[in-house]
C-alpha cells in the first residue's frame, strides 16, 4: 500500500478524539461556522463546526480502516513481478 503525501492528505493514523481542546478554544466566542483545518488538524476523523460557542462534529471526514488510517489516502501499489 502507498500513500500520496501532499495537498493536506493524512498518511499517518487519524485522530479519533471526540473532543479536541484546540477546537473547543476556537469555538468559544464563535457562535456558528466551520472550524478551519489549521485548528482541527488535517488528520482529524471528523469535520468540525462551532454551534452556540461549542465544538460539534458534523460526521466523518474520512473512512477509517481497522488500523486507524484513512482508506481514501492509501492505495494498493502495483509492482510488476518478473
C-alpha positions, 0 to 999 in steps of 0.5 A: 500500500502507498500513500500520496503525501501532499495537498493536506492528505493524512498518511499517518493514523487519524485522530479519533478524539471526540473532543479536541481542546484546540477546537473547543478554544476556537469555538468559544466566542464563535457562535456558528461556522466551520472550524478551519483545518489549521485548528482541527488538524488535517488528520482529524476523523471528523469535520468540525463546526462551532454551534452556540460557542461549542465544538460539534462534529458534523460526521466523518471526514474520512473512512477509517480502516481497522488500523486507524488510517484513512482508506481514501489516502492509501492505495494498493501499489502495483509492482510488476513481478518478473 
